[in-house]
Amino acid sequence: MKLFSVNPDIHFFETVRAFADEFGLDESDLIFTEKVIFENYIQPMNLPCQTMVRDDFETGEPSEPAIDRMLQSLAEKSYRRMIAIGGGSVMDTAKALVIDGAYPFAHLLEKKEPNTASHELINIPTTCGTGAEISSGGIYFMQSTGLKSAIVGAGVNHAVLIPELIEKLPFKIFFLSSMDALSHAVEAYLYAEDVVNEFGLAIAASAIRTNLECQAELYNKGVDARVPLCRKFLIASCMGNMSLTANGANLVHAMAYPPAEKFHMAHGESVYQFLLPVLKLYDRICPAEPRFRELKKIISGCVQKAGFTGDEDKVLSELEQMLDKIMHLRTMTEVGMTAEDIAPFTKNIVDTKQRLLTKALCPVDAEMIASMYQERL
């Protein structure tokens, strides 16, 4: 049984210029990015690379029709490496574009053999949340089926972390991205499996500690203190995805999906909405579970850096206070959810999210799920 693997080499550079110089970007390279990144970082550098801007094809989540249009456009180009610079949608789209023989994209749903690469792929994230820079696959809306489907690409060759690219993010996006990363690591630490994956647990613990120590700094010094913390936030995000890949998403993501789909919520906010309710649930139904107690110790050390007591019986409420001061979380009522949504959302989870529920730290029933939705109204 495979316990752990990381396919791409992981690199760090302070600036895009330093990366471009070290990797020797030239006219044989193609930069795939989004408009705001192109205008603020790539265009001013006058790099000799070819470029493709995703906004010219689509601006939402990756979709089959737009990917087909991009593949047709790329067929007219000759390039050696694709450098994807952007958020999760940009990087996931790039993973699709470098699949050998990907056009028409819909046929990959029926393909049995593993996908191979047509070009080398370098991923560079512009948020500190998804960790998509290291994963091989993505989720795509397939017009041919009307469903979102996971397609695994050939893999990423290099993942490059550059703090300069997240320093000027609007703070709301920055913070919610970091909550996405924190949720990944927490779920990877609190999972139900017969075989404990020590590699995933160790990386998850480090990701949680790194993320929350940075949050404590923001709590103490204010949001303007985030720039020197960008390196650590990026590393916590990358490690969060590593651990989640090893151990799997579970209850937080299960809770987040139904309301996110109905109210078109950003993924970072949707998982953050239910991170604390899930932890509080575990505190009620399985407080003595060893990994949950270890998690509380990790959280305790971090909230103490923000001036809280870190006492075992207070640590979750203190974590909630710390995060809420950094950025107040709106209620689900403010999002648009009502009490009438609780029953269908709960049914959706019970009926369609069993693959996630079975990985929850403790057995969870419909009544518990409904109570967490009620808590967030």
C-alpha positions in Angstrom: 0.0 0.0 0.0 1.4 3.4 -1.0 1.6 5.8 1.9 3.0 8.9 0.4 4.4 10.6 -2.7 5.0 14.1 -4.0 5.4 14.2 -7.7 6.8 17.7 -8.5 10.0 19.2 -7.3 9.2 22.1 -5.0 11.1 25.4 -5.4 11.1 28.8 -3.6 11.9 32.2 -4.9 11.2 35.6 -3.4 10.2 37.2 -6.8 8.9 36.2 -10.2 12.1 37.7 -11.7 14.3 35.5 -9.6 12.3 32.4 -10.8 12.5 33.5 -14.5 16.2 34.0 -14.3 16.9 30.6 -12.5 14.6 28.7 -14.9 16.0 30.5 -17.9 12.6 31.3 -19.4 12.8 32.0 -23.1 10.7 32.0 -26.3 10.2 28.3 -26.2 8.2 28.6 -22.9 4.5 29.4 -22.7 3.1 31.3 -19.6 -0.5 30.4 -18.9 -2.1 32.9 -16.5 -5.0 35.2 -15.7 -5.4 38.8 -16.8 -4.6 40.5 -13.5 -1.4 38.5 -13.0 -0.4 39.1 -16.6 -0.9 42.8 -16.3 0.7 43.3 -12.9 3.7 40.9 -13.1 4.3 39.3 -16.5 3.8 42.1 -19.0 6.1 44.6 -17.1 8.9 42.1 -17.1 9.0 41.9 -21.0 9.9 38.2 -20.9 10.5 36.6 -24.3 7.9 33.8 -23.5 4.7 33.1 -25.3 1.6 33.8 -23.3 -2.0 32.6 -23.0 -4.5 34.4 -20.8 -7.2 32.2 -19.4 -9.7 35.1 -19.1 -9.8 35.2 -23.0 -11.5 31.8 -22.8 -13.4 31.7 -19.5 -13.3 33.2 -16.0 -15.3 30.6 -13.9 -14.4 27.1 -12.9 -12.6 24.9 -15.5 -15.0 23.6 -18.1 -14.9 21.2 -21.0 -16.0 23.7 -23.7 -13.4 26.3 -22.7 -10.6 23.7 -22.4 -11.4 22.5 -25.9 -11.1 26.1 -27.2 -7.8 26.5 -25.5 -6.5 23.2 -26.8 -7.4 24.3 -30.4 -5.5 27.5 -29.9 -2.5 25.7 -28.4 -2.4 23.4 -31.5 -1.1 26.4 -33.4 1.8 27.0 -31.0 5.1 25.3 -30.5 6.4 25.4 -27.0 8.6 23.4 -24.6 7.2 24.1 -21.1 3.9 25.5 -19.8 4.2 27.8 -16.8 0.9 28.1 -15.1 0.7 31.1 -12.8 -2.6 31.7 -10.9 -5.2 30.2 -8.5 -6.5 26.7 -8.5 -8.6 27.2 -11.6 -5.6 28.3 -13.7 -3.4 25.4 -12.4 -6.1 22.8 -12.8 -6.8 24.0 -16.4 -3.1 23.8 -17.2 -3.0 20.2 -15.9 -5.7 19.4 -18.5 -3.9 21.3 -21.3 -0.7 19.3 -21.1 -2.4 15.9 -21.3 -1.2 14.3 -24.5 -4.0 13.9 -27.0 -6.5 15.8 -24.7 -8.7 17.1 -27.5 -11.6 16.6 -27.5 -11.5 16.8 -23.7 -14.7 14.8 -23.2 -13.1 11.6 -24.5 -10.8 11.5 -21.4 -13.8 10.4 -19.3 -13.8 7.1 -21.2 -10.0 6.6 -21.3 -8.8 3.6 -19.4 -5.0 4.0 -19.5 -3.1 6.7 -17.5 -2.7 10.0 -19.1 0.7 11.1 -20.3 2.2 14.6 -20.8 2.6 16.5 -24.0 4.7 19.2 -22.3 6.5 19.9 -19.1 4.4 21.7 -16.5 5.5 24.3 -13.9 2.8 25.4 -11.4 3.0 28.7 -9.5 0.2 29.5 -7.0 -1.1 33.1 -6.5 -3.1 32.2 -3.4 -2.1 30.4 -0.2 -5.1 28.0 0.0 -5.6 25.1 -2.5 -2.1 23.6 -2.7 -3.2 22.7 -6.3 0.4 23.3 -7.4 1.4 19.8 -6.4 -1.6 17.7 -7.3 -2.0 15.8 -10.6 -5.7 16.2 -11.2 -8.5 18.7 -11.3 -12.3 19.0 -11.2 -13.9 20.0 -14.5 -17.4 20.8 -15.6 -18.2 18.4 -18.4 -20.8 19.8 -20.8 -21.1 16.4 -22.3 -22.5 15.0 -19.1 -23.7 18.1 -17.2 -21.6 17.0 -14.2 -18.3 17.9 -12.5 -15.8 15.2 -13.0 -12.3 14.5 -11.7 -9.6 13.9 -14.3 -6.1 13.0 -13.4 -3.4 14.5 -15.5 0.2 13.3 -16.2 1.5 15.2 -13.1 3.3 18.4 -12.4 7.1 18.7 -12.9 7.8 21.7 -10.7 5.8 23.6 -8.1 7.2 27.1 -7.4 6.3 29.1 -4.3 6.8 32.9 -4.7 5.6 35.2 -1.9 5.6 38.3 -4.1 2.5 36.9 -5.9 0.4 36.8 -2.8 1.6 39.9 -0.9 -1.0 42.2 -2.6 -4.0 39.9 -2.5 -7.1 41.6 -1.0 -7.0 40.5 2.6 -10.3 38.7 2.5 -9.1 36.5 -0.3 -5.8 36.0 1.4 -7.4 35.0 4.7 -10.1 32.7 3.3 -7.4 31.0 1.2 -5.4 30.4 4.4 -8.6 28.9 6.0 -8.9 26.5 3.0 -5.3 25.4 3.7 -6.0 25.0 7.4 -9.1 22.9 6.8 -7.1 20.6 4.5 -4.5 20.0 7.2 -7.1 19.5 10.0 -9.1 17.0 8.0 -5.9 15.2 7.0 -5.0 15.0 10.7 -8.5 13.9 11.9 -9.5 11.0 9.7 -10.8 7.5 10.3 -8.6 4.8 8.8 -7.6 1.3 9.8 -4.0 2.1 8.8 -2.5 5.3 10.3 -0.5 7.2 7.7 2.3 8.6 9.8 3.7 10.6 6.8 0.4 12.4 6.2 -0.1 13.0 9.9 3.3 14.5 10.4 2.9 16.9 7.5 -0.6 17.8 8.5 0.6 18.6 12.1 3.3 20.9 10.7 0.9 22.6 8.3 -1.6 23.3 11.1 1.1 24.7 13.4 2.7 26.8 10.7 -0.7 28.2 9.6 -1.9 29.0 13.1 1.3 30.5 14.3 1.0 32.9 11.4 -2.6 33.6 12.3 -1.5 34.4 15.9 1.0 37.0 14.4 -1.9 38.6 12.4 -4.0 38.6 15.6 -1.2 40.4 17.5 0.1 42.8 14.9 -2.8 43.3 12.5 -3.4 42.3 8.9 -0.7 44.6 7.6 1.8 42.2 9.2 1.1 39.5 6.6 3.8 40.3 4.1 6.8 38.8 6.0 4.5 35.8 6.7 3.7 35.0 3.1 6.5 32.4 2.7 5.1 30.5 5.7 1.5 30.8 4.5 2.5 29.3 1.1 4.4 26.5 2.7 1.5 25.7 5.0 -0.8 25.6 2.0 1.5 23.3 0.0 1.9 21.0 3.0 -1.9 21.1 3.6 -2.5 19.7 0.2 0.3 17.1 0.6 -1.4 15.8 3.8 -4.9 15.9 2.3 -3.7 13.9 -0.7 -2.2 11.3 1.7 -5.2 11.0 4.1 -8.3 12.4 2.4 -11.0 15.1 2.9 -13.9 14.2 5.1 -16.5 15.9 7.3 -15.7 19.6 6.8 -15.7 19.3 3.0 -18.9 17.2 3.2 -20.6 20.0 5.1 -19.3 22.7 2.8 -20.3 21.4 -0.6 -24.2 21.7 -0.5 -24.4 25.4 0.6 -21.4 26.3 -1.5 -23.1 25.0 -4.6 -26.5 26.7 -3.8 -25.1 30.0 -2.8 -22.0 30.1 -5.0 -19.7 30.6 -2.0 -15.9 30.8 -2.4 -14.5 27.4 -1.4 -12.3 29.0 1.4 -15.3 30.5 3.1 -17.5 27.4 2.7 -15.0 25.2 4.5 -14.2 27.8 7.1 -17.9 28.1 7.9 -17.9 24.5 9.1 -14.3 23.9 10.4 -15.1 25.1 14.0 -18.5 23.4 14.2 -16.9 20.1 13.2 -14.2 20.5 15.8 -16.8 21.3 18.4 -18.8 18.2 17.4 -15.8 16.0 17.9 -15.2 17.7 21.2 -18.7 16.5 22.3 -18.8 13.0 20.8 -15.2 11.8 20.9 -13.1 14.1 23.1 -10.8 11.3 24.2 -9.8 10.2 20.7 -5.9 10.4 20.8 -5.5 12.4 17.6 -8.2 14.9 18.6 -6.4 15.5 21.9 -3.1 15.9 20.1 -4.7 18.4 17.7 -6.0 20.4 20.7 -2.4 20.5 22.0 -1.2 21.9 18.7 -3.9 24.5 18.7 -3.2 25.4 22.4 0.4 26.2 21.7 -0.6 28.5 18.8 -3.4 30.4 20.6 -1.1 31.0 23.5 1.1 33.0 21.2 -1.9 35.3 20.7 -2.2 35.7 24.5 -5.0 33.2 25.2 -4.8 30.6 28.0 -4.7 27.6 25.7 -6.6 25.6 28.4 -7.9 22.3 27.1 -11.5 23.1 27.8 -11.3 26.6 26.2 -8.9 26.1 23.3 -11.6 25.7 20.6 -13.5 28.8 21.7 -10.2 30.7 21.9 -9.2 29.6 18.4 -12.6 30.9 17.2 -12.1 34.2 19.0 -8.6 34.6 17.5 -9.7 33.9 13.9 -12.9 36.0 14.2 -10.9 39.0 15.2 -8.6 38.6 12.2 -11.6 38.5 9.9 -15.2 38.3 11.1 -17.1 35.3 9.6 -20.6 36.1 8.4 -23.4 33.8 9.4 -25.0 31.4 7.0 -28.1 33.5 7.3 -26.2 36.4 5.9 -25.1 34.1 3.1 -28.8 33.4 2.3 -29.3 30.1 4.0 -32.6 29.5 6.0 -33.8 26.8 8.3 -35.6 25.3 5.4 -32.3 24.5 3.8 -31.1 22.3 6.6 -33.1 19.2 5.8 -32.2 19.0 2.0 -28.5 19.8 2.7 -28.4 17.1 5.3 -30.1 14.6 3.0 -27.6 15.5 0.2 -24.7 14.7 2.5 -26.1 11.4 3.8 -27.2 10.3 0.3 -24.2 11.4 -1.8 -21.2 12.1 0.4 -20.6 8.8 2.1 -17.1 8.6 0.7 -16.4 11.7 2.9 -18.5 10.7 5.9 -16.8 7.4 6.3 -13.5 9.1 6.7 -14.7 11.3 9.6 -12.9 10.9 12.9 -16.0 9.5 14.6 -19.3 8.1 13.2 -21.6 11.0 12.2 -25.4 10.8 11.7 -28.0 13.1 10.1 -29.0 14.7 13.4 -25.4 15.8 14.0 -25.1 17.2 10.6 -28.3 19.2 10.9 -27.2 20.5 14.3 -24.0 21.9 12.7 -26.0 23.7 10.0 -28.3 25.1 12.7 -25.3 26.4 14.6 -24.1 28.5 11.7 -27.5 30.2 11.0 
